[in-house]
Amino acid sequence: ALLLERCRVEGNVMATTGGEAGGGGIATWGSLTAHGSPIVNNHANSTEGDVHGGGIFIEGTALLNGTLLERNSVASADGSASGAQLFNGGTTTYALPAPPGR
C-alpha cells in the first residue's frame, strides 16, 4: 500500500530502450491513496515496447482525493502508448477534485 499526503510528484522519467515502460511518476502493484498530492510533468517512454501511465501506473486500487493529474505523458517509438495521466489495471475512485492550479 502506498499513501501520499500533500506530496508533490513532479519531473520524473521512466525510460527504457528494451521493453515496456510504465509509471513515470508512480508505479505500484497494490493500492494507492493520494490526498492533495499533485502528480505533474512526469514521463514514461520506450524505444521498443508498450508504455502505460505517464503520471501513475497501478495494478490495483487507487483513491485520488484532491489530487491533480496534469502534464504527464507517454511515448513509444515501437509499441502502444496509453494513459498519459493514469493507467490502472484495477479500479480508480476520484473524490473532491483538486482546484485548478493546485
C-alpha positions as a printed Julia matrix, in Angstrom:
102×3 Matrix{Float64}:
   0.0    0.0     0.0
   1.22   3.48   -0.87
  -0.12   6.59    0.9
   0.68  10.15   -0.21
  -0.36  13.1     1.97
   0.26  16.5     0.32
   3.3   15.21   -1.59
   4.22  16.7    -4.96
   5.37  14.12   -7.54
   6.93  16.11  -10.37
   9.52  15.9   -13.13
  10.24  12.16  -13.04
  11.05   9.94  -16.03
  10.76   6.17  -16.51
  12.58   5.25  -19.71
  13.72   2.02  -21.27
  15.37   1.03  -24.53
  14.46  -2.65  -24.43
  10.92  -3.31  -23.28
   7.82  -1.95  -21.63
   7.76   1.2   -19.51
   5.19   2.48  -17.05
   4.76   4.86  -14.18
   6.75   7.98  -14.92
   5.74   9.46  -11.56
   4.47   6.45   -9.59
   4.41   2.71  -10.3
   2.74   0.37   -7.83
   1.16  -3.05   -7.67
  -1.38  -2.94   -4.86
  -3.18   0.12   -3.53
  -2.54   3.84   -3.82
  -4.2    6.57   -1.76
  -3.28  10.16   -2.56
  -4.64  13.2    -0.69
  -3.87  16.67   -2.06
  -0.83  15.37   -3.95
  -0.22  16.93   -7.39
   1.24  14.45   -9.87
   2.51  16.62  -12.7
   5.05  16.75  -15.51
   6.16  13.09  -15.35
   7.0   10.97  -18.39
   7.25   7.31  -19.38
   8.84   6.29  -22.68
  10.35   3.34  -24.5
  12.17   2.88  -27.78
  10.98  -0.76  -28.03
   7.74  -1.72  -26.32
   4.47  -0.56  -24.87
   4.22   2.37  -22.47
   1.45   2.95  -19.9
   0.88   5.59  -17.23
   2.96   8.72  -17.6
   1.81  10.04  -14.23
   0.67   6.85  -12.48
   0.86   3.17  -13.37
  -1.08   0.99  -10.97
  -2.28  -2.59  -10.97
  -4.71  -2.41   -8.07
  -6.94   0.13   -6.37
  -6.45   3.9    -6.43
  -8.21   6.57   -4.35
  -7.31  10.07   -5.52
  -8.68  12.77   -3.22
  -7.98  16.36   -4.28
  -5.1   15.1    -6.42
  -4.28  16.93   -9.64
  -3.01  14.9   -12.62
  -1.6   17.23  -15.26
   1.1   17.49  -17.99
   2.13  13.84  -17.72
   2.96  11.97  -20.93
   3.72   8.62  -22.54
   5.63   7.9   -25.76
   6.66   4.76  -27.6
   8.73   4.59  -30.78
   7.76   0.97  -31.48
   4.66  -0.01  -29.47
   1.44   1.32  -27.99
   1.21   4.24  -25.57
  -1.77   4.76  -23.24
  -2.78   6.58  -20.1
  -0.74   9.77  -20.18
  -2.13  10.8   -16.78
  -3.12   7.41  -15.33
  -3.13   3.75  -16.29
  -4.92   1.42  -13.9
  -5.46  -2.29  -14.37
  -7.85  -2.21  -11.39
 -10.26   0.45  -10.09
  -9.87   4.18   -9.55
 -12.0    6.45   -7.38
 -11.76  10.25   -7.63
 -13.07  12.29   -4.7
 -13.11  16.05   -4.19
 -11.28  17.13   -7.35
  -8.27  19.36   -6.91
  -8.86  23.06   -7.53
  -7.35  24.5   -10.74
  -3.67  25.33  -10.46
  -3.09  23.07   -7.49
